[in-house]
Amino acid sequence: MFRDLPIRARELKATPAVLERIYEGARLGLKGESLALAAGLLPEEFARLKLMDRTAEIAEMKGRADSEMSMSRVVFEAAEGGDAKAALEFLRHRHEWVAKQQVQVDVAQSISITAALEMAEKRVRAAEAIEDAVEIRRPLARPQALVEMGPV
């Protein structure tokens, strides 16, 4: 069965035209299978070509680098022109800058013994005032003379 199939091995060469297609595809952000097919190669052929001829891999890297430089320039120029959003994106992605998500407050307070005693004394006075208020509201006790007389 398989003997009837016309099998021809394609010759893999990193010609200037193939290298240009690899460069353009990588510059546009294509990767993997998409890059191989855009360059006119099967994914397996592209992988083999990169192993056989380093210029194919260099063309891919150069395309990615040129694209990154071009886009970085656009964002940088926008940021320099006063675009705050572009400036934040540039800082986040190029300088790994992160805006603070929380605020941490450290308060170092030294407490003097006299101040602590004054605060404790105020709390005691407040508690005594509450006790006095509770005692005033209690029903009056019957005088002792009435208790001795017995029930009314």
C-alpha positions as CSV (number, residue, x, y, z in Angstrom):
1,M,0.0,0.0,0.0
2,F,2.5,2.6,1.1
3,R,4.7,1.8,-1.9
4,D,2.2,3.4,-4.2
5,L,2.4,6.8,-2.4
6,P,4.8,9.2,-4.0
7,I,7.1,10.1,-1.2
8,R,9.6,12.8,-1.9
9,A,11.7,14.2,0.8
10,R,11.7,18.0,0.6
11,E,15.1,19.6,0.6
12,L,15.4,21.9,3.6
13,K,17.6,24.9,3.0
14,A,17.7,28.2,4.8
15,T,17.3,30.3,1.6
16,P,17.1,34.1,1.9
17,A,13.4,33.9,1.0
18,V,12.7,31.3,3.8
19,L,14.7,33.3,6.3
20,E,12.8,36.5,5.3
21,R,9.4,34.7,5.8
22,I,10.6,33.4,9.2
23,Y,11.7,36.9,10.2
24,E,8.5,38.5,9.2
25,G,6.3,35.9,10.9
26,A,8.3,36.2,14.2
27,R,8.2,40.0,13.9
28,L,4.4,39.8,13.7
29,G,4.3,37.6,16.9
30,L,3.7,34.2,15.3
31,K,5.1,31.2,17.2
32,G,5.5,27.4,16.8
33,E,3.3,25.8,14.1
34,S,1.8,29.2,12.9
35,L,5.3,30.5,12.3
36,A,6.4,27.4,10.5
37,L,3.3,27.4,8.2
38,A,3.6,31.1,7.5
39,A,7.2,30.5,6.5
40,G,6.0,27.8,4.0
41,L,7.3,24.9,6.1
42,L,5.7,22.1,8.0
43,P,6.2,22.3,11.8
44,E,8.6,19.3,11.7
45,E,10.5,20.8,8.9
46,F,10.9,24.1,10.7
47,A,12.2,22.3,13.8
48,R,14.7,20.3,11.7
49,L,15.8,23.4,9.8
50,K,16.5,25.2,13.1
51,L,18.7,22.2,14.2
52,M,20.5,22.0,10.8
53,D,21.0,25.7,10.2
54,R,21.4,28.2,13.0
55,T,20.5,31.1,10.7
56,A,16.8,30.0,10.8
57,E,16.8,30.3,14.6
58,I,18.6,33.6,14.4
59,A,16.0,35.0,11.9
60,E,13.3,34.1,14.3
61,M,15.0,35.7,17.3
62,K,15.8,38.8,15.2
63,G,12.2,39.1,14.1
64,R,11.0,38.9,17.8
65,A,13.6,41.4,18.9
66,D,12.8,43.9,16.2
67,S,9.1,43.7,17.0
68,E,9.7,44.1,20.7
69,M,11.9,47.1,20.1
70,S,9.4,48.7,17.8
71,M,6.5,48.3,20.2
72,S,8.6,49.4,23.2
73,R,9.5,52.5,21.3
74,V,5.8,53.3,20.7
75,V,4.9,52.9,24.4
76,F,8.0,54.8,25.6
77,E,7.3,57.7,23.3
78,A,3.6,57.8,24.4
79,A,4.8,57.8,28.1
80,E,7.3,60.6,27.4
81,G,4.5,62.5,25.7
82,G,2.5,62.5,28.9
83,D,0.3,59.4,28.6
84,A,0.0,58.2,32.2
85,K,-1.5,54.8,31.3
86,A,1.4,54.1,28.8
87,A,3.9,55.2,31.5
88,L,2.4,52.8,34.0
89,E,2.3,49.9,31.5
90,F,5.9,50.6,30.6
91,L,7.0,50.6,34.3
92,R,5.0,47.4,34.9
93,H,6.2,45.4,32.0
94,R,9.7,46.7,31.4
95,H,10.9,47.5,35.0
96,E,8.7,45.0,36.9
97,W,7.2,47.9,38.9
98,V,4.2,47.1,41.1
99,A,1.9,49.6,42.6
100,K,1.4,49.1,46.3
101,Q,-1.8,47.2,47.1
102,Q,-1.9,47.8,50.8
103,V,-0.7,50.4,53.2
104,Q,1.3,49.2,56.2
105,V,1.3,51.4,59.2
106,D,4.0,50.9,61.9
107,V,3.5,53.0,65.0
108,A,6.1,52.7,67.6
109,Q,4.8,54.2,70.8
110,S,6.6,54.3,74.1
111,I,4.4,54.3,77.1
112,S,5.7,56.0,80.3
113,I,4.8,54.4,83.6
114,T,3.2,57.7,84.8
115,A,0.9,57.9,81.8
116,A,-0.1,54.3,82.2
117,L,-0.9,54.9,85.9
118,E,-3.0,58.0,85.0
119,M,-5.0,56.0,82.4
120,A,-5.6,53.2,84.9
121,E,-6.8,55.7,87.5
122,K,-9.2,57.3,85.0
123,R,-10.6,53.8,84.3
124,V,-11.0,53.1,88.1
125,R,-12.9,56.5,88.5
126,A,-15.2,55.7,85.6
127,A,-16.0,52.3,87.1
128,E,-16.7,53.8,90.5
129,A,-19.0,56.4,88.9
130,I,-20.9,53.6,87.3
131,E,-21.2,51.7,90.6
132,D,-22.5,54.8,92.3
133,A,-25.1,55.3,89.6
134,V,-26.3,51.7,90.1
135,E,-26.6,52.1,93.9
136,I,-28.7,55.2,93.5
137,R,-31.2,53.3,91.3
138,R,-31.7,50.4,93.8
139,P,-34.9,50.5,95.8
140,L,-34.6,52.0,99.3
141,A,-34.3,49.5,102.1
142,R,-36.9,49.7,104.8
143,P,-35.7,51.4,107.9
144,Q,-34.6,49.0,110.7
145,A,-37.4,50.1,113.1
146,L,-40.0,49.1,110.5
147,V,-38.3,45.7,110.0
148,E,-38.5,45.1,113.8
149,M,-42.3,45.9,113.9
150,G,-43.1,43.1,111.5
151,P,-45.3,42.9,108.5
152,V,-47.8,45.6,107.9
